[in-house]
């Protein structure tokens, strides 16, 4: 079993930030890394709770004479401002011993970025339907669980990887 290394346990019970649920737990990392490359061996694991702004939007659509409301979530990275839409948001427990980077960007510009992103996605998806109004239901800071790994590869030597605990995506650092 892999033990996380890094900062001491952070008590976030009194914190207002929620955590997105990690679908890739610590005990699933070895299997995920092996699926990336069987020659990788994990040396060190650092859990990270990366700050995001989660905004929920609602609007009305009309199709075939029927009116209904649609919802869309948008996550905006609080350090770089990169936005993406997400479905099926689940909240979970904080990662044990997680490093918590501080948000670097202010909330108002990120809310505008989220609104623009949702409007663009909505226009793309609703080409044949009419939509009216775009209402911000809520915006909150959440932590997205990530795993930062130091691994060794026979041919390439020591590598650092960042693995997304929501979808298993990885980035070579």
C-alpha positions in Angstrom: 0.0 0.0 0.0 1.2 3.5 -0.8 1.5 6.0 2.0 1.1 9.7 1.2 4.1 11.9 2.0 4.0 15.6 2.2 2.5 18.2 4.6 0.9 17.3 7.9 -2.8 16.5 8.2 -4.9 19.6 7.5 -8.1 19.8 9.5 -10.7 21.3 7.1 -13.8 20.4 9.1 -14.2 24.1 10.1 -13.3 25.3 6.6 -16.0 26.5 4.2 -14.5 24.8 1.2 -16.0 21.6 0.0 -14.0 18.8 -1.7 -15.0 17.1 -4.9 -15.1 13.4 -4.5 -12.0 11.5 -5.4 -13.0 8.7 -7.8 -9.4 7.5 -7.9 -8.4 6.7 -4.3 -4.9 6.3 -3.0 -5.1 2.5 -3.2 -6.0 2.7 -6.9 -2.9 4.7 -7.9 -0.6 1.7 -8.5 -3.1 0.2 -10.9 -3.6 3.6 -12.7 0.2 4.2 -13.0 0.7 0.7 -14.4 -2.0 1.4 -17.0 0.0 4.5 -18.1 3.3 2.6 -18.4 4.0 -0.8 -16.8 7.7 0.2 -16.3 6.8 3.1 -13.9 7.3 2.5 -10.2 6.0 5.0 -7.6 8.5 6.5 -5.2 6.5 9.2 -3.6 2.9 10.4 -3.4 1.7 13.9 -2.5 -2.0 14.6 -2.2 -3.1 18.0 -3.3 -6.4 19.9 -2.9 -6.3 22.3 -5.8 -8.6 25.4 -5.5 -11.4 25.8 -8.0 -14.5 28.0 -8.2 -17.6 25.9 -8.9 -20.5 27.9 -10.4 -24.0 26.5 -11.1 -26.1 28.2 -13.8 -29.8 27.7 -14.8 -31.7 28.8 -17.9 -35.0 28.1 -19.6 -35.4 26.3 -22.9 -38.3 25.7 -25.2 -38.6 22.8 -27.6 -41.6 21.3 -29.3 -43.8 23.8 -27.4 -42.5 22.5 -24.0 -40.6 24.7 -21.6 -38.1 23.4 -19.1 -35.1 24.4 -17.0 -31.6 23.3 -17.7 -28.6 23.3 -15.3 -24.8 23.4 -16.0 -21.8 23.4 -13.6 -18.6 25.2 -14.5 -15.3 24.7 -12.7 -12.7 27.5 -13.0 -9.1 27.0 -11.8 -8.4 29.7 -9.1 -4.7 29.8 -10.0 -4.7 30.0 -13.8 -8.4 30.8 -14.7 -8.9 27.8 -17.0 -12.6 26.8 -17.1 -14.4 23.6 -18.0 -18.0 22.4 -17.7 -18.7 19.3 -15.6 -21.6 17.0 -15.0 -22.4 14.8 -12.1 -20.8 16.8 -9.3 -20.2 14.7 -6.1 -18.7 16.0 -2.9 -16.5 13.9 -0.7 -14.0 13.9 2.1 -10.7 15.9 2.0 -7.6 13.9 1.1 -5.5 13.1 4.1 -2.3 15.1 4.5 -3.1 17.2 1.4 -1.2 20.2 0.4 -3.6 23.1 -0.1 -2.3 25.8 -2.6 -3.8 29.2 -2.0 -6.1 30.7 -4.6 -4.2 33.3 -6.7 -7.1 34.9 -8.6 -10.0 37.0 -7.3 -13.5 35.6 -7.5 -15.4 38.3 -9.6 -13.3 37.8 -12.8 -13.6 34.1 -12.4 -17.4 34.3 -12.1 -17.4 36.3 -15.4 -15.2 33.7 -17.0 -17.5 30.9 -15.9 -20.5 32.8 -17.2 -18.9 33.3 -20.6 -17.9 29.7 -20.8 -21.4 28.5 -19.9 -22.9 30.9 -22.5 -20.6 29.6 -25.2 -21.3 25.9 -24.4 -25.1 26.7 -24.2 -25.0 28.4 -27.6 -23.2 25.4 -29.1 -25.6 22.8 -27.6 -28.8 24.7 -28.2 -28.5 25.5 -31.9 -32.0 24.5 -32.7 -33.7 25.4 -29.4 -34.5 28.8 -28.0 -33.1 29.7 -24.6 -33.8 32.6 -22.4 -32.1 34.0 -19.3 -29.0 32.7 -17.6 -29.1 32.8 -13.9 -26.3 32.1 -11.5 -27.6 29.8 -8.8 -24.5 29.6 -6.7 -20.7 29.9 -6.7 -18.4 28.3 -4.2 -14.8 27.5 -3.7 -14.1 23.8 -3.9 -11.0 21.7 -3.7 -10.3 19.3 -6.6 -8.3 16.2 -5.4 -5.0 15.6 -7.3 -2.1 13.2 -6.8 1.4 14.4 -7.4 3.7 11.4 -7.9 7.5 11.0 -8.2 8.0 7.8 -10.2 10.9 6.0 -11.7 11.0 4.6 -15.3 13.7 2.2 -16.4 14.4 4.1 -19.6 13.5 7.7 -18.7 14.7 7.9 -15.1 12.8 9.9 -12.5 9.6 11.5 -13.6 6.9 13.7 -11.9 3.3 13.1 -12.7 0.1 14.9 -11.7 -2.9 12.6 -11.7 -6.4 13.9 -11.6 -8.3 12.0 -8.8 -11.7 12.7 -10.5 -11.1 11.2 -14.0 -7.6 9.6 -13.8 -6.2 12.0 -16.4 -2.4 12.6 -16.0 0.1 15.3 -16.8 3.8 14.9 -17.0 5.5 17.7 -15.0 
